[in-house]
Amino acid sequence: MDLHHAGVFVGLAAGLLAGLAFIMSLFKKKVLDMHFDERQERARGKAFQYGFFTLLIAAYAYGISDVLLGRWCDVLTGVTLCIALALCVFAVTCILKDAYLSLREKPRTVMTFFALLSAVNLGLGVMYHISPGLTENGVLTFRAVNPIIGAAVLVILIVYIVNYLLRPRDEEAE
Amino acid sequence: MKNLRMKAARAALDLSQQQLADAVGVSRQTINAIEKGDYNPTIKLCAAICRALGKTLDELFWEE
């Protein structure tokens, strides 16, 4: 492992640890919560199933694309793309079945957090695009992970907001 | 099939879906889904709803 790769590894590990610590602090402050009722658990189980099969299909499609088209992105970027796709399917299914947020989570707080997360990651993507680094010799580098995550979170955010706006205001009218 | 008996029992106590949901520890959408017949609750949740509404299981959930 040369110095460049060691730097990349340390950077990724540090970012992952910082992200985990941040998410754990959100759970501790009750911004994020995992208490769902039985209908939500069931709906999330179904959504997880859809997400899982999406991941299988996406991973296989990525493998085939690599064989047919040659290397078009880093393996880390490709894996992230597959995971982001599966997460989007899971989240959108949960949102459509009113099972995305738990009983104790505040929608406004969680969606504000998602908006910030998306903005930061997309902002990093734009930064990498301006100061070349997003692609090298036409191949998407690992730096594309940030805009992929940003786009996935943005999709979830948009679906949540649209679903919220289209839902009848009167509870009895649902 | 819609559960109109549960809806009537809730209305008789002047409870909103949200208030009943809070009383039994589920989301409002879950109460709505049960009343609309979109979701079959477990016996545990049925019992909790019966306790909250002061009814028996037969009165709210038994279908002839």
gemmi code that builds the backbone of each chain (N, CA, C; Angstrom):
import gemmi

chains = {
    "A": [
        ("MET", (0.847, -1.199, 0.000), (0.000, 0.000, 0.000), (0.887, 1.255, 0.000)),
        ("ASP", (0.766, 2.101, -1.053), (1.600, 3.305, -1.094), (0.966, 4.414, -0.230)),
        ("LEU", (1.680, 5.542, -0.197), (1.247, 6.630, 0.681), (-0.125, 7.184, 0.275)),
        ("HIS", (-0.364, 7.280, -1.033), (-1.640, 7.813, -1.532), (-2.804, 6.944, -1.072)),
        ("HIS", (-2.663, 5.619, -1.263), (-3.739, 4.714, -0.887), (-3.929, 4.653, 0.632)),
        ("ALA", (-2.814, 4.759, 1.345), (-2.909, 4.777, 2.810), (-3.687, 6.017, 3.253)),
        ("GLY", (-3.425, 7.146, 2.588), (-4.136, 8.395, 2.897), (-5.628, 8.270, 2.620)),
        ("VAL", (-5.948, 7.653, 1.477), (-7.358, 7.443, 1.110), (-8.043, 6.568, 2.151)),
        ("PHE", (-7.351, 5.477, 2.552), (-7.922, 4.552, 3.529), (-8.172, 5.235, 4.864)),
        ("VAL", (-7.181, 5.997, 5.323), (-7.322, 6.696, 6.616), (-8.458, 7.726, 6.524)),
        ("GLY", (-8.517, 8.426, 5.395), (-9.577, 9.427, 5.202), (-10.963, 8.803, 5.228)),
        ("LEU", (-11.106, 7.685, 4.514), (-12.407, 7.000, 4.467), (-12.786, 6.468, 5.849)),
        ("ALA", (-11.800, 5.858, 6.526), (-12.069, 5.301, 7.856), (-12.455, 6.410, 8.826)),
        ("ALA", (-11.743, 7.541, 8.764), (-12.041, 8.665, 9.664), (-13.430, 9.229, 9.370)),
        ("GLY", (-13.753, 9.354, 8.081), (-15.067, 9.864, 7.688), (-16.180, 8.951, 8.154)),
        ("LEU", (-15.953, 7.638, 8.007), (-16.942, 6.639, 8.425), (-17.162, 6.695, 9.938)),
        ("LEU", (-16.044, 6.793, 10.681), (-16.149, 6.848, 12.145), (-16.863, 8.120, 12.594)),
        ("ALA", (-16.510, 9.252, 11.951), (-17.144, 10.529, 12.307), (-18.646, 10.465, 12.007)),
        ("GLY", (-18.989, 9.877, 10.846), (-20.395, 9.732, 10.473), (-21.152, 8.875, 11.469)),
        ("LEU", (-20.534, 7.755, 11.867), (-21.176, 6.857, 12.837), (-21.382, 7.556, 14.172)),
        ("ALA", (-20.350, 8.284, 14.610), (-20.440, 8.997, 15.891), (-21.555, 10.046, 15.834)),
        ("PHE", (-21.667, 10.737, 14.688), (-22.697, 11.768, 14.527), (-24.099, 11.138, 14.569)),
        ("ILE", (-24.259, 10.028, 13.849), (-25.567, 9.358, 13.826), (-25.926, 8.834, 15.223)),
        ("MET", (-24.918, 8.302, 15.930), (-25.184, 7.811, 17.296), (-25.619, 8.947, 18.206)),
        ("SER", (-24.999, 10.131, 18.016), (-25.387, 11.284, 18.840), (-26.826, 11.715, 18.521)),
        ("LEU", (-27.233, 11.555, 17.242), (-28.616, 11.892, 16.874), (-29.608, 10.930, 17.524)),
        ("PHE", (-29.213, 9.663, 17.638), (-30.073, 8.685, 18.324), (-30.155, 9.022, 19.811)),
        ("LYS", (-29.012, 9.442, 20.369), (-28.968, 9.766, 21.792), (-29.848, 10.980, 22.104)),
        ("LYS", (-29.865, 11.944, 21.157), (-30.671, 13.159, 21.360), (-32.122, 12.960, 20.916)),
        ("LYS", (-32.454, 11.723, 20.504), (-33.828, 11.364, 20.097), (-34.280, 12.058, 18.812)),
        ("VAL", (-33.308, 12.585, 18.043), (-33.679, 13.130, 16.730), (-34.028, 11.957, 15.816)),
        ("LEU", (-33.229, 10.896, 15.897), (-33.529, 9.656, 15.185), (-33.991, 8.628, 16.206)),
        ("ASP", (-34.898, 7.767, 15.795), (-35.483, 6.806, 16.727), (-35.926, 5.573, 15.944)),
        ("MET", (-35.998, 4.440, 16.586), (-36.363, 3.216, 15.860), (-37.575, 2.516, 16.481)),
        ("HIS", (-38.497, 3.272, 17.066), (-39.699, 2.657, 17.637), (-40.851, 2.742, 16.635)),
        ("PHE", (-41.181, 1.612, 16.047), (-42.265, 1.576, 15.061), (-43.397, 0.707, 15.593)),
        ("ASP", (-44.618, 0.999, 15.136), (-45.719, 0.129, 15.554), (-45.778, -1.084, 14.633)),
        ("GLU", (-46.708, -2.018, 14.939), (-46.710, -3.300, 14.216), (-46.994, -3.150, 12.723)),
        ("ARG", (-47.875, -2.212, 12.348), (-48.148, -2.012, 10.910), (-46.904, -1.475, 10.211)),
        ("GLN", (-46.243, -0.530, 10.881), (-45.030, 0.047, 10.302), (-43.929, -1.004, 10.160)),
        ("GLU", (-43.785, -1.862, 11.189), (-42.760, -2.926, 11.146), (-43.011, -3.825, 9.937)),
        ("ARG", (-44.279, -4.144, 9.737), (-44.643, -5.030, 8.632), (-44.360, -4.352, 7.281)),
        ("ALA", (-44.761, -3.088, 7.184), (-44.527, -2.348, 5.935), (-43.035, -2.196, 5.674)),
        ("ARG", (-42.259, -1.971, 6.736), (-40.813, -1.816, 6.578), (-40.162, -3.149, 6.166)),
        ("GLY", (-40.726, -4.241, 6.650), (-40.231, -5.556, 6.259), (-40.379, -5.766, 4.759)),
        ("LYS", (-41.544, -5.376, 4.247), (-41.806, -5.502, 2.812), (-40.860, -4.574, 2.038)),
        ("ALA", (-40.702, -3.339, 2.553), (-39.815, -2.367, 1.896), (-38.375, -2.877, 1.888)),
        ("PHE", (-37.979, -3.531, 2.990), (-36.628, -4.077, 3.090), (-36.426, -5.160, 2.029)),
        ("GLN", (-37.474, -5.946, 1.833), (-37.438, -6.999, 0.814), (-37.199, -6.384, -0.574)),
        ("TYR", (-37.963, -5.332, -0.898), (-37.797, -4.654, -2.193), (-36.381, -4.083, -2.311)),
        ("GLY", (-35.899, -3.465, -1.230), (-34.560, -2.869, -1.220), (-33.488, -3.931, -1.436)),
        ("PHE", (-33.677, -5.078, -0.774), (-32.702, -6.175, -0.877), (-32.605, -6.680, -2.315)),
        ("PHE", (-33.758, -6.901, -2.939), (-33.727, -7.408, -4.310), (-33.203, -6.347, -5.287)),
        ("THR", (-33.489, -5.088, -4.992), (-32.917, -4.009, -5.817), (-31.397, -4.032, -5.736)),
        ("LEU", (-30.882, -4.265, -4.512), (-29.425, -4.322, -4.315), (-28.820, -5.476, -5.116)),
        ("LEU", (-29.477, -6.635, -5.082), (-28.975, -7.795, -5.836), (-28.928, -7.492, -7.335)),
        ("ILE", (-30.039, -6.939, -7.838), (-30.123, -6.649, -9.276), (-29.117, -5.569, -9.672)),
        ("ALA", (-29.025, -4.521, -8.834), (-28.111, -3.413, -9.140), (-26.660, -3.886, -9.132)),
        ("ALA", (-26.305, -4.729, -8.142), (-24.932, -5.227, -8.060), (-24.600, -6.065, -9.300)),
        ("TYR", (-25.543, -6.881, -9.706), (-25.331, -7.724, -10.878), (-25.230, -6.858, -12.141)),
        ("ALA", (-26.109, -5.863, -12.243), (-26.088, -4.961, -13.412), (-24.767, -4.196, -13.465)),
        ("TYR", (-24.271, -3.796, -12.291), (-22.988, -3.087, -12.233), (-21.864, -3.995, -12.719)),
        ("GLY", (-21.902, -5.234, -12.275), (-20.890, -6.209, -12.705), (-20.917, -6.411, -14.215)),
        ("ILE", (-22.117, -6.563, -14.745), (-22.257, -6.773, -16.202), (-21.770, -5.544, -16.970)),
        ("SER", (-22.135, -4.342, -16.451), (-21.711, -3.109, -17.136), (-20.194, -2.991, -17.156)),
        ("ASP", (-19.564, -3.452, -16.073), (-18.102, -3.398, -15.999), (-17.470, -4.334, -17.033)),
        ("VAL", (-18.093, -5.478, -17.226), (-17.578, -6.446, -18.211), (-17.790, -5.915, -19.633)),
        ("LEU", (-18.988, -5.393, -19.890), (-19.330, -4.965, -21.248), (-18.697, -3.633, -21.641)),
        ("LEU", (-18.723, -2.663, -20.701), (-18.264, -1.308, -21.033), (-16.826, -1.044, -20.602)),
        ("GLY", (-16.262, -1.932, -19.796), (-14.947, -1.658, -19.225), (-15.123, -0.806, -17.982)),
        ("ARG", (-14.001, -0.467, -17.350), (-14.065, 0.288, -16.097), (-14.615, 1.703, -16.345)),
        ("TRP", (-15.791, 2.025, -15.790), (-16.348, 3.374, -15.924), (-16.459, 4.101, -14.585)),
        ("CYS", (-16.266, 3.329, -13.482), (-16.206, 3.989, -12.162), (-15.397, 3.117, -11.203)),
        ("ASP", (-14.890, 3.759, -10.140), (-14.185, 3.010, -9.091), (-15.150, 1.989, -8.489)),
        ("VAL", (-14.590, 0.895, -7.979), (-15.430, -0.140, -7.367), (-16.213, 0.448, -6.185)),
        ("LEU", (-15.541, 1.293, -5.396), (-16.209, 1.906, -4.236), (-17.402, 2.746, -4.688)),
        ("THR", (-17.229, 3.487, -5.779), (-18.313, 4.311, -6.317), (-19.460, 3.424, -6.832)),
        ("GLY", (-19.088, 2.348, -7.532), (-20.103, 1.428, -8.054), (-20.911, 0.795, -6.939)),
        ("VAL", (-20.209, 0.362, -5.893), (-20.897, -0.259, -4.748), (-21.817, 0.764, -4.082)),
        ("THR", (-21.321, 1.999, -3.936), (-22.129, 3.051, -3.316), (-23.385, 3.330, -4.143)),
        ("LEU", (-23.215, 3.311, -5.465), (-24.343, 3.538, -6.378), (-25.424, 2.461, -6.163)),
        ("CYS", (-24.995, 1.212, -6.069), (-25.941, 0.100, -5.852), (-26.652, 0.248, -4.506)),
        ("ILE", (-25.879, 0.583, -3.465), (-26.461, 0.722, -2.127), (-27.433, 1.904, -2.094)),
        ("ALA", (-27.041, 3.023, -2.747), (-27.905, 4.212, -2.771), (-29.230, 3.908, -3.459)),
        ("LEU", (-29.153, 3.133, -4.535), (-30.360, 2.745, -5.273), (-31.276, 1.899, -4.380)),
        ("ALA", (-30.674, 0.920, -3.697), (-31.451, 0.034, -2.816), (-32.063, 0.831, -1.661)),
        ("LEU", (-31.280, 1.770, -1.105), (-31.785, 2.591, 0.000), (-32.952, 3.460, -0.458)),
        ("CYS", (-32.851, 3.995, -1.675), (-33.932, 4.826, -2.214), (-35.208, 4.003, -2.358)),
        ("VAL", (-35.085, 2.787, -2.869), (-36.263, 1.922, -3.028), (-36.875, 1.631, -1.654)),
        ("PHE", (-36.019, 1.292, -0.681), (-36.497, 1.018, 0.678), (-37.213, 2.238, 1.259)),
        ("ALA", (-36.552, 3.399, 1.184), (-37.102, 4.610, 1.794), (-38.401, 5.055, 1.119)),
        ("VAL", (-38.419, 5.018, -0.217), (-39.623, 5.472, -0.934), (-40.811, 4.546, -0.625)),
        ("THR", (-40.559, 3.231, -0.578), (-41.633, 2.290, -0.233), (-42.145, 2.579, 1.178)),
        ("CYS", (-41.232, 2.815, 2.107), (-41.626, 3.130, 3.492), (-42.457, 4.414, 3.533)),
        ("ILE", (-42.012, 5.433, 2.811), (-42.711, 6.724, 2.826), (-44.130, 6.551, 2.290)),
        ("LEU", (-44.262, 5.823, 1.173), (-45.589, 5.640, 0.563), (-46.522, 4.848, 1.473)),
        ("LYS", (-45.950, 4.047, 2.388), (-46.779, 3.257, 3.303), (-46.835, 3.874, 4.704)),
        ("ASP", (-46.454, 5.127, 4.809), (-46.451, 5.830, 6.108), (-45.675, 5.064, 7.175)),
        ("ALA", (-44.530, 4.559, 6.797), (-43.760, 3.778, 7.756), (-42.293, 4.209, 7.782)),
        ("TYR", (-42.012, 5.416, 7.313), (-40.613, 5.846, 7.250), (-40.142, 6.417, 8.583)),
        ("LEU", (-40.922, 7.336, 9.120), (-40.535, 7.930, 10.398), (-41.188, 7.155, 11.534)),
        ("SER", (-40.440, 7.029, 12.643), (-40.979, 6.283, 13.774), (-41.987, 7.140, 14.528)),
        ("LEU", (-42.526, 6.567, 15.592), (-43.577, 7.260, 16.355), (-43.049, 8.514, 17.053)),
        ("ARG", (-41.759, 8.483, 17.399), (-41.209, 9.592, 18.192), (-40.434, 10.615, 17.378)),
        ("GLU", (-40.167, 10.321, 16.124), (-39.374, 11.251, 15.315), (-40.217, 12.443, 14.871)),
        ("LYS", (-39.568, 13.609, 14.864), (-40.250, 14.816, 14.409), (-39.931, 15.016, 12.928)),
        ("PRO", (-40.954, 14.982, 12.060), (-40.707, 15.074, 10.616), (-39.867, 16.284, 10.227)),
        ("ARG", (-40.194, 17.445, 10.803), (-39.491, 18.666, 10.406), (-37.984, 18.563, 10.725)),
        ("THR", (-37.666, 18.050, 11.918), (-36.265, 17.937, 12.333), (-35.510, 16.959, 11.432)),
        ("VAL", (-36.134, 15.797, 11.183), (-35.468, 14.774, 10.370), (-35.277, 15.276, 8.937)),
        ("MET", (-36.289, 15.941, 8.398), (-36.176, 16.414, 7.021), (-35.182, 17.574, 6.888)),
        ("THR", (-35.081, 18.393, 7.925), (-34.060, 19.456, 7.929), (-32.669, 18.827, 7.910)),
        ("PHE", (-32.502, 17.780, 8.719), (-31.225, 17.053, 8.757), (-30.912, 16.458, 7.383)),
        ("PHE", (-31.926, 15.882, 6.738), (-31.744, 15.298, 5.405), (-31.368, 16.378, 4.381)),
        ("ALA", (-32.013, 17.543, 4.478), (-31.722, 18.639, 3.541), (-30.263, 19.084, 3.691)),
        ("LEU", (-29.808, 19.177, 4.954), (-28.413, 19.574, 5.213), (-27.444, 18.520, 4.672)),
        ("LEU", (-27.771, 17.256, 4.951), (-26.920, 16.144, 4.502), (-26.800, 16.137, 2.982)),
        ("SER", (-27.940, 16.362, 2.319), (-27.946, 16.386, 0.860), (-27.141, 17.569, 0.331)),
        ("ALA", (-27.373, 18.744, 0.933), (-26.690, 19.959, 0.470), (-25.169, 19.829, 0.623)),
        ("VAL", (-24.727, 19.312, 1.762), (-23.278, 19.162, 2.002), (-22.658, 18.211, 0.981)),
        ("ASN", (-23.315, 17.075, 0.781), (-22.753, 16.075, -0.148), (-22.791, 16.543, -1.597)),
        ("LEU", (-23.883, 17.187, -1.994), (-23.952, 17.711, -3.364), (-22.946, 18.863, -3.546)),
        ("GLY", (-22.801, 19.667, -2.498), (-21.821, 20.766, -2.526), (-20.407, 20.228, -2.724)),
        ("LEU", (-20.089, 19.135, -2.014), (-18.769, 18.505, -2.173), (-18.602, 17.991, -3.605)),
        ("GLY", (-19.717, 17.458, -4.146), (-19.689, 16.970, -5.527), (-19.360, 18.088, -6.500)),
        ("VAL", (-19.980, 19.238, -6.316), (-19.735, 20.397, -7.187), (-18.279, 20.850, -7.039)),
        ("MET", (-17.802, 20.855, -5.790), (-16.421, 21.266, -5.520), (-15.416, 20.349, -6.238)),
        ("TYR", (-15.677, 19.036, -6.143), (-14.787, 18.069, -6.818), (-14.858, 18.228, -8.332)),
        ("HIS", (-16.048, 18.619, -8.813), (-16.224, 18.774, -10.264), (-15.450, 19.991, -10.762)),
        ("ILE", (-15.478, 21.071, -9.961), (-14.779, 22.302, -10.357), (-13.264, 22.110, -10.298)),
        ("SER", (-12.787, 21.563, -9.164), (-11.344, 21.292, -9.069), (-11.166, 19.821, -9.433)),
        ("PRO", (-10.864, 19.546, -10.701), (-10.965, 18.175, -11.236), (-10.514, 17.083, -10.269)),
        ("GLY", (-11.327, 16.056, -10.188), (-11.053, 14.971, -9.249), (-12.211, 13.999, -9.233)),
        ("LEU", (-13.326, 14.470, -9.822), (-14.525, 13.627, -9.854), (-14.318, 12.480, -10.849)),
        ("THR", (-13.582, 12.805, -11.945), (-13.257, 11.754, -12.922), (-11.763, 11.783, -13.228)),
        ("GLU", (-11.229, 10.622, -13.527), (-9.828, 10.514, -13.956), (-9.794, 9.623, -15.184)),
        ("ASN", (-9.358, 10.160, -16.300), (-9.350, 9.411, -17.582), (-10.739, 8.855, -17.923)),
        ("GLY", (-11.761, 9.650, -17.622), (-13.122, 9.237, -17.961), (-13.740, 8.240, -16.988)),
        ("VAL", (-13.017, 7.940, -15.909), (-13.537, 6.985, -14.910), (-13.946, 7.755, -13.653)),
        ("LEU", (-15.170, 7.491, -13.167), (-15.625, 8.152, -11.935), (-14.760, 7.685, -10.772)),
        ("THR", (-14.208, 8.619, -10.033), (-13.346, 8.233, -8.904), (-14.189, 8.057, -7.643)),
        ("PHE", (-13.534, 7.689, -6.552), (-14.232, 7.482, -5.279), (-14.854, 8.787, -4.759)),
        ("ARG", (-14.406, 9.933, -5.318), (-14.958, 11.222, -4.878), (-16.418, 11.363, -5.298)),
        ("ALA", (-16.848, 10.553, -6.248), (-18.252, 10.613, -6.694), (-19.205, 10.054, -5.636)),
        ("VAL", (-18.644, 9.432, -4.597), (-19.484, 8.872, -3.523), (-20.342, 9.970, -2.888)),
        ("ASN", (-19.745, 11.138, -2.659), (-20.480, 12.240, -2.022), (-21.701, 12.688, -2.823)),
        ("PRO", (-21.536, 13.047, -4.118), (-22.740, 13.443, -4.867), (-23.775, 12.324, -4.999)),
        ("ILE", (-23.329, 11.069, -5.023), (-24.290, 9.948, -5.106), (-25.136, 9.918, -3.828)),
        ("ILE", (-24.471, 10.036, -2.683), (-25.206, 10.035, -1.405), (-26.134, 11.258, -1.347)),
        ("GLY", (-25.607, 12.415, -1.772), (-26.408, 13.652, -1.776), (-27.657, 13.510, -2.629)),
        ("ALA", (-27.501, 12.903, -3.822), (-28.639, 12.727, -4.732), (-29.653, 11.751, -4.139)),
        ("ALA", (-29.170, 10.674, -3.515), (-30.078, 9.680, -2.922), (-30.897, 10.310, -1.796)),
        ("VAL", (-30.225, 11.079, -0.950), (-30.932, 11.731, 0.163), (-31.936, 12.763, -0.376)),
        ("LEU", (-31.546, 13.453, -1.458), (-32.442, 14.443, -2.068), (-33.708, 13.764, -2.620)),
        ("VAL", (-33.543, 12.616, -3.240), (-34.701, 11.870, -3.768), (-35.656, 11.513, -2.615)),
        ("ILE", (-35.085, 11.006, -1.520), (-35.901, 10.626, -0.360), (-36.639, 11.850, 0.182)),
        ("LEU", (-35.907, 12.966, 0.272), (-36.484, 14.207, 0.786), (-37.643, 14.690, -0.096)),
        ("ILE", (-37.430, 14.684, -1.403), (-38.466, 15.150, -2.341), (-39.705, 14.248, -2.260)),
        ("VAL", (-39.489, 12.932, -2.239), (-40.631, 12.008, -2.165), (-41.401, 12.227, -0.859)),
        ("TYR", (-40.668, 12.433, 0.239), (-41.338, 12.659, 1.530), (-42.189, 13.934, 1.469)),
        ("ILE", (-41.623, 15.012, 0.943), (-42.339, 16.293, 0.904), (-43.556, 16.201, -0.027)),
        ("VAL", (-43.370, 15.626, -1.220), (-44.489, 15.492, -2.172), (-45.594, 14.637, -1.561)),
        ("ASN", (-45.215, 13.519, -0.921), (-46.198, 12.633, -0.285), (-46.947, 13.377, 0.826)),
        ("TYR", (-46.221, 14.186, 1.576), (-46.828, 14.957, 2.665), (-47.817, 15.993, 2.107)),
        ("LEU", (-47.416, 16.672, 1.021), (-48.270, 17.713, 0.443), (-49.525, 17.133, -0.223)),
        ("LEU", (-49.401, 15.923, -0.788), (-50.536, 15.326, -1.493), (-51.508, 14.609, -0.558)),
        ("ARG", (-51.086, 14.372, 0.695), (-51.932, 13.654, 1.646), (-53.103, 14.547, 2.092)),
        ("PRO", (-54.306, 13.979, 2.188), (-55.442, 14.808, 2.633), (-55.177, 15.411, 4.013)),
        ("ARG", (-55.581, 16.666, 4.161), (-55.368, 17.353, 5.434), (-56.252, 16.775, 6.552)),
        ("ASP", (-57.518, 16.449, 6.180), (-58.464, 15.962, 7.180), (-58.218, 14.473, 7.404)),
        ("GLU", (-57.910, 14.076, 8.616), (-57.578, 12.682, 8.898), (-58.728, 11.729, 8.563)),
        ("GLU", (-59.954, 12.153, 8.746), (-61.093, 11.270, 8.483), (-61.308, 11.081, 6.978)),
        ("ALA", (-60.757, 12.029, 6.192), (-60.968, 11.955, 4.743), (-60.022, 10.974, 4.066)),
        ("GLU", (-59.020, 10.486, 4.823), (-58.026, 9.589, 4.226), (-58.629, 8.248, 3.829)),
    ],
    "B": [
        ("MET", (-62.573, -4.999, 4.585), (-63.883, -4.488, 5.006), (-63.695, -3.399, 6.075)),
        ("LYS", (-64.408, -2.289, 5.919), (-64.256, -1.178, 6.867), (-64.727, -1.586, 8.260)),
        ("ASN", (-64.021, -1.079, 9.277), (-64.448, -1.362, 10.641), (-65.233, -0.154, 11.169)),
        ("LEU", (-66.492, -0.112, 10.824), (-67.326, 1.034, 11.215), (-67.659, 1.015, 12.699)),
        ("ARG", (-67.656, -0.197, 13.291), (-67.965, -0.281, 14.735), (-66.855, 0.376, 15.558)),
        ("MET", (-65.653, 0.183, 15.117), (-64.532, 0.809, 15.837), (-64.585, 2.330, 15.665)),
        ("LYS", (-64.891, 2.764, 14.466), (-64.980, 4.202, 14.193), (-66.109, 4.827, 15.020)),
        ("ALA", (-67.237, 4.109, 15.105), (-68.389, 4.617, 15.866), (-68.055, 4.693, 17.358)),
        ("ALA", (-67.361, 3.647, 17.856), (-66.993, 3.618, 19.285), (-66.033, 4.753, 19.607)),
        ("ARG", (-65.131, 5.031, 18.705), (-64.170, 6.132, 18.905), (-64.898, 7.472, 18.885)),
        ("ALA", (-65.802, 7.609, 17.925), (-66.558, 8.864, 17.818), (-67.450, 9.078, 19.044)),
        ("ALA", (-67.981, 7.973, 19.574), (-68.857, 8.076, 20.757), (-68.095, 8.643, 21.958)),
        ("LEU", (-66.815, 8.347, 22.021), (-65.988, 8.877, 23.122), (-65.370, 10.228, 22.751)),
        ("ASP", (-65.735, 10.728, 21.566), (-65.221, 12.007, 21.076), (-63.688, 12.013, 20.990)),
        ("LEU", (-63.159, 10.888, 20.530), (-61.702, 10.773, 20.386), (-61.331, 10.926, 18.911)),
        ("SER", (-60.237, 11.626, 18.652), (-59.735, 11.696, 17.272), (-58.878, 10.440, 17.018)),
        ("GLN", (-58.565, 10.215, 15.758), (-57.689, 9.076, 15.442), (-56.349, 9.233, 16.151)),
        ("GLN", (-55.843, 10.469, 16.198), (-54.557, 10.722, 16.826), (-54.601, 10.416, 18.322)),
        ("GLN", (-55.717, 10.811, 18.974), (-55.839, 10.563, 20.417), (-55.896, 9.065, 20.718)),
        ("LEU", (-56.641, 8.332, 19.902), (-56.708, 6.879, 20.093), (-55.341, 6.253, 19.814)),
        ("ALA", (-54.689, 6.753, 18.763), (-53.357, 6.227, 18.419), (-52.384, 6.436, 19.577)),
        ("ASP", (-52.420, 7.617, 20.173), (-51.543, 7.900, 21.316), (-51.874, 6.988, 22.497)),
        ("ALA", (-53.178, 6.732, 22.697), (-53.604, 5.904, 23.828), (-53.124, 4.458, 23.694)),
        ("VAL", (-53.045, 3.963, 22.460), (-52.642, 2.556, 22.285), (-51.192, 2.413, 21.801)),
        ("GLY", (-50.527, 3.536, 21.583), (-49.096, 3.502, 21.229), (-48.806, 3.106, 19.796)),
        ("VAL", (-49.644, 3.583, 18.869), (-49.364, 3.350, 17.445), (-49.466, 4.686, 16.710)),
        ("SER", (-49.199, 4.665, 15.399), (-49.311, 5.903, 14.626), (-50.773, 6.133, 14.226)),
        ("ARG", (-51.111, 7.387, 13.918), (-52.480, 7.702, 13.498), (-52.839, 6.966, 12.207)),
        ("GLN", (-51.847, 6.811, 11.335), (-52.087, 6.121, 10.069), (-52.486, 4.662, 10.296)),
        ("THR", (-51.987, 4.080, 11.383), (-52.336, 2.680, 11.684), (-53.810, 2.577, 12.094)),
        ("ILE", (-54.262, 3.517, 12.928), (-55.687, 3.535, 13.327), (-56.544, 3.748, 12.078)),
        ("ASN", (-56.109, 4.681, 11.236), (-56.832, 4.959, 9.991), (-56.918, 3.710, 9.106)),
        ("ALA", (-55.796, 2.984, 9.002), (-55.762, 1.772, 8.165), (-56.680, 0.689, 8.731)),
        ("ILE", (-56.748, 0.580, 10.054), (-57.636, -0.432, 10.663), (-59.098, -0.068, 10.384)),
        ("GLU", (-59.435, 1.207, 10.564), (-60.822, 1.639, 10.340), (-61.225, 1.458, 8.869)),
        ("LYS", (-60.266, 1.666, 7.978), (-60.572, 1.514, 6.551), (-60.549, 0.051, 6.101)),
        ("GLY", (-60.067, -0.817, 6.980), (-59.985, -2.234, 6.631), (-58.765, -2.577, 5.803)),
        ("ASP", (-57.783, -1.660, 5.793), (-56.559, -1.905, 5.021), (-55.523, -2.702, 5.800)),
        ("TYR", (-55.712, -2.783, 7.127), (-54.728, -3.494, 7.946), (-55.436, -4.327, 9.015)),
        ("ASN", (-55.029, -5.587, 9.138), (-55.575, -6.467, 10.179), (-54.647, -6.434, 11.386)),
        ("PRO", (-55.096, -5.836, 12.477), (-54.201, -5.727, 13.643), (-54.005, -7.077, 14.336)),
        ("THR", (-52.915, -7.180, 15.097), (-52.681, -8.391, 15.892), (-53.665, -8.388, 17.056)),
        ("ILE", (-53.786, -9.523, 17.706), (-54.715, -9.639, 18.846), (-54.289, -8.680, 19.975)),
        ("LYS", (-52.974, -8.453, 20.074), (-52.444, -7.555, 21.112), (-52.958, -6.128, 20.894)),
        ("LEU", (-52.898, -5.683, 19.631), (-53.362, -4.321, 19.336), (-54.890, -4.236, 19.433)),
        ("CYS", (-55.579, -5.296, 18.999), (-57.048, -5.323, 19.125), (-57.443, -5.132, 20.588)),
        ("ALA", (-56.753, -5.877, 21.470), (-57.064, -5.807, 22.901), (-56.796, -4.398, 23.441)),
        ("ALA", (-55.707, -3.798, 23.010), (-55.365, -2.445, 23.468), (-56.431, -1.446, 23.006)),
        ("ILE", (-56.906, -1.594, 21.777), (-57.938, -0.694, 21.251), (-59.238, -0.892, 22.033)),
        ("CYS", (-59.577, -2.159, 22.304), (-60.800, -2.450, 23.072), (-60.730, -1.814, 24.460)),
        ("ARG", (-59.578, -1.926, 25.110), (-59.405, -1.328, 26.447), (-59.576, 0.184, 26.370)),
        ("ALA", (-58.962, 0.791, 25.359), (-59.034, 2.256, 25.217), (-60.459, 2.735, 24.926)),
        ("LEU", (-61.216, 1.923, 24.205), (-62.576, 2.337, 23.821), (-63.642, 1.768, 24.750)),
        ("GLY", (-63.232, 0.951, 25.736), (-64.196, 0.381, 26.681), (-65.148, -0.606, 26.035)),
        ("LYS", (-64.669, -1.366, 25.081), (-65.488, -2.356, 24.379), (-64.826, -3.730, 24.471)),
        ("THR", (-65.579, -4.769, 24.102), (-64.997, -6.113, 24.075), (-64.498, -6.405, 22.657)),
        ("LEU", (-63.704, -7.464, 22.552), (-63.206, -7.869, 21.229), (-64.365, -8.217, 20.297)),
        ("ASP", (-65.362, -8.903, 20.845), (-66.534, -9.279, 20.036), (-67.231, -8.038, 19.482)),
        ("GLU", (-67.389, -7.057, 20.340), (-68.133, -5.847, 19.927), (-67.439, -5.093, 18.794)),
        ("LEU", (-66.117, -5.102, 18.805), (-65.395, -4.312, 17.790), (-64.879, -5.134, 16.604)),
        ("PHE", (-64.485, -6.373, 16.854), (-63.763, -7.075, 15.785), (-64.403, -8.378, 15.302)),
        ("TRP", (-65.411, -8.893, 16.001), (-65.981, -10.160, 15.563), (-66.899, -9.930, 14.362)),
        ("GLU", (-66.673, -10.736, 13.321), (-67.537, -10.612, 12.128), (-68.414, -11.836, 12.024)),
        ("GLU", (-69.727, -11.622, 11.898), (-70.667, -12.752, 11.788), (-70.567, -13.406, 10.403)),
    ],
}
model = gemmi.Model(1)
for chain_id, residues in chains.items():
    chain = gemmi.Chain(chain_id)
    for i, (resn, *xyz) in enumerate(residues, 1):
        res = gemmi.Residue()
        res.name, res.seqid = resn, gemmi.SeqId(i, " ")
        for name, pos in zip(("N", "CA", "C"), xyz):
            atom = gemmi.Atom()
            atom.name, atom.element = name, gemmi.Element(name[0])
            atom.pos, atom.b_iso = gemmi.Position(*pos), 0.0
            res.add_atom(atom)
        chain.add_residue(res)
    model.add_chain(chain)
structure = gemmi.Structure()
structure.add_model(model)
structure.setup_entities()
